[in-house]
Amino acid sequence: MGNLFNYLRELLDGDSHPLEHQDEIWQRFGRTVAVMILDSTGFSRTTEQHGIVHFLTQLMEAREIIEPVCNAGNCHALRFEADNVYAAFDHPNEAIATAFGIHEAVKSGGLMLNDDEPFRVCIGIGYGKLLWSETLEGYFGGEINLASKLGEDTATGGETLLSENAYRHADPGLVAEFSKSSLCISGIEATYYRLRHEN
């Protein structure tokens, strides 16, 4: 298939702007996937109070808990970056079930940020057609931007948030307990669905 960015460069070097080839680009590099973005809570606060080595040790243990849950959930792209996790699945059902499994595994693992506060994660999930770069950057498109906003900026520890598209394509029984909410992204209102897991 080739690399998305290499192809964009080829077009530019050939004096042909990529905007003139959007249909072809989407046909060659577009994939319909569910994307899950996970963030941990308390990074800055814990590092300030206990030092970076303490937090990195907890983060390493969290990764060892999270990775097998993702793999068991049929994740086909998985990337760790600092205290974030980026994962892709064929369907929202797989991403949502994996999110549930991660929250439970982190809780069962007894991982603590400090003596009094458990390690928690925030998860955002989107679903739709995205461009696949075949590089470390992974996927690009509106639904991954929304999943990032939900998982990194909107959710609190112990929450899973779904984009409207992920919610509507999921099995109704799987998302029955999610509640509808909304947020504003760059002046655009977006609907999402929230579920808080017991800590």
C-alpha positions in Angstrom: 0.0 0.0 0.0 2.9 2.4 0.7 3.2 5.1 3.3 0.6 7.9 3.5 3.2 10.6 4.0 5.5 9.3 1.3 2.6 9.4 -1.1 1.7 13.0 -0.2 5.4 13.9 -0.8 5.3 12.1 -4.2 2.3 14.1 -5.2 3.8 17.4 -4.1 7.1 16.6 -5.8 5.2 15.8 -8.9 3.6 19.3 -8.9 0.2 17.7 -8.0 -1.5 18.9 -4.8 -2.9 16.2 -2.5 -6.2 18.1 -2.3 -6.7 17.2 -6.0 -6.4 13.5 -5.1 -8.5 13.2 -1.9 -10.8 10.4 -3.2 -7.8 8.3 -4.2 -6.0 9.1 -0.8 -9.1 7.9 1.1 -9.4 4.8 -1.1 -5.8 3.8 -0.6 -5.3 4.8 3.0 -8.7 5.0 4.6 -9.8 2.4 7.2 -12.9 2.3 9.3 -11.8 1.6 12.8 -12.6 2.2 16.5 -9.9 4.1 18.2 -9.3 4.1 22.0 -7.1 6.7 23.7 -6.2 6.3 27.3 -4.7 8.8 29.7 -3.7 8.3 33.3 -4.6 10.7 36.1 -2.2 12.5 38.5 0.9 12.6 36.3 2.0 16.2 37.1 0.8 16.1 40.8 2.4 12.7 41.5 5.7 13.6 39.8 5.8 16.9 41.8 5.2 15.1 45.1 7.1 11.9 44.7 9.5 12.4 41.8 9.5 11.2 38.2 11.1 7.8 39.0 8.2 6.9 41.3 5.6 7.8 38.6 7.5 6.0 35.8 7.6 2.9 38.0 3.9 3.0 38.4 3.4 3.7 34.7 5.6 0.7 33.7 3.4 -1.5 35.9 0.3 0.0 34.4 1.5 -0.7 30.9 2.2 -4.4 31.9 -1.5 -4.6 33.1 -3.0 -2.8 30.1 -1.1 -4.4 27.2 -2.4 -7.9 27.6 -6.0 -6.6 28.0 -5.7 -4.8 24.7 -4.2 -7.8 22.9 -7.0 -10.0 24.2 -9.5 -7.6 22.9 -8.3 -8.0 19.3 -6.5 -4.7 19.2 -4.6 -4.5 15.9 -2.6 -1.3 16.6 -1.2 -0.5 20.0 1.2 2.4 20.9 2.3 3.7 24.3 3.5 7.3 24.5 4.3 8.7 28.0 1.2 8.1 30.1 -1.1 7.6 27.1 -2.2 4.5 25.2 -3.4 4.5 21.6 -5.2 1.4 20.3 -7.3 0.5 17.3 -10.0 -2.1 16.8 -12.2 -3.2 14.0 -15.5 -2.4 15.9 -16.6 -0.2 18.8 -17.8 -3.3 20.7 -14.2 -4.5 20.9 -12.9 -1.1 22.0 -15.6 -0.7 24.7 -15.2 -4.2 26.1 -11.4 -3.6 26.2 -12.0 -0.3 28.1 -14.1 -2.1 30.6 -11.4 -4.8 31.0 -8.7 -2.2 31.5 -10.5 -0.3 34.2 -11.2 -3.6 36.0 -7.6 -4.9 35.5 -6.1 -1.6 36.8 -8.4 -1.8 39.8 -7.7 -5.5 40.5 -4.0 -4.9 40.1 -4.0 -2.7 43.2 -1.7 -0.2 41.6 -1.4 3.0 43.6 -0.2 6.5 42.8 0.7 7.0 46.4 -0.3 5.6 49.8 -3.8 6.9 49.6 -4.8 7.2 45.9 -5.3 4.4 43.4 -3.9 4.6 39.9 -6.8 5.4 37.5 -7.2 5.8 33.8 -9.4 7.9 31.6 -10.6 6.5 28.2 -12.0 8.0 25.1 -13.3 6.0 22.1 -14.2 7.1 18.6 -15.3 5.2 15.5 -15.2 6.1 11.8 -13.1 6.2 8.7 -9.6 7.4 9.3 -6.4 7.8 7.3 -3.7 5.2 8.3 -0.2 6.5 8.1 1.7 3.2 8.6 4.1 5.1 10.8 4.3 5.7 14.5 1.7 8.4 14.2 -1.0 5.9 13.3 -4.4 7.2 12.4 -5.6 10.6 11.5 -9.1 12.1 11.2 -12.0 13.6 13.1 -12.9 10.6 15.3 -9.4 10.2 16.6 -9.3 13.9 17.4 -12.5 13.5 19.3 -11.4 10.3 21.1 -8.3 12.3 22.2 -10.3 15.2 23.4 -12.6 12.8 25.4 -9.9 10.6 26.8 -7.2 13.2 27.6 -9.1 16.4 28.3 -12.7 15.5 29.3 -12.8 12.2 31.1 -11.9 11.9 34.8 -10.2 8.9 36.4 -12.3 5.8 36.1 -14.4 7.1 33.2 -15.0 5.8 29.6 -16.4 8.3 27.1 -17.7 7.5 23.7 -18.1 9.7 20.6 -21.6 9.7 19.3 -20.6 7.6 16.3 -19.0 5.0 18.5 -22.1 4.9 20.7 -24.5 4.5 17.8 -22.5 1.6 16.2 -22.1 -0.3 19.5 -24.3 -3.1 20.7 -27.2 -1.4 22.6 -26.7 -3.7 25.6 -23.1 -2.8 25.9 -23.7 0.9 26.1 -27.1 0.8 28.0 -25.6 2.5 31.1 -23.9 5.3 29.3 -25.4 8.8 29.8 -25.5 11.5 27.1 -23.5 14.7 27.4 -22.0 17.4 25.3 -18.9 19.5 24.9 -17.6 22.3 22.8 -14.5 21.7 20.6 -13.1 24.7 18.8 -16.5 26.3 18.8 -18.3 23.2 17.6 -20.7 21.3 19.9 -20.2 17.6 20.0 -22.4 14.9 21.7 -20.7 12.1 23.7 -21.6 9.4 26.1 -20.2 8.9 29.6 -19.8 5.9 31.9 -18.1 6.1 35.3 -16.7 2.8 36.6 -16.5 2.0 40.2 -13.1 2.5 41.7 
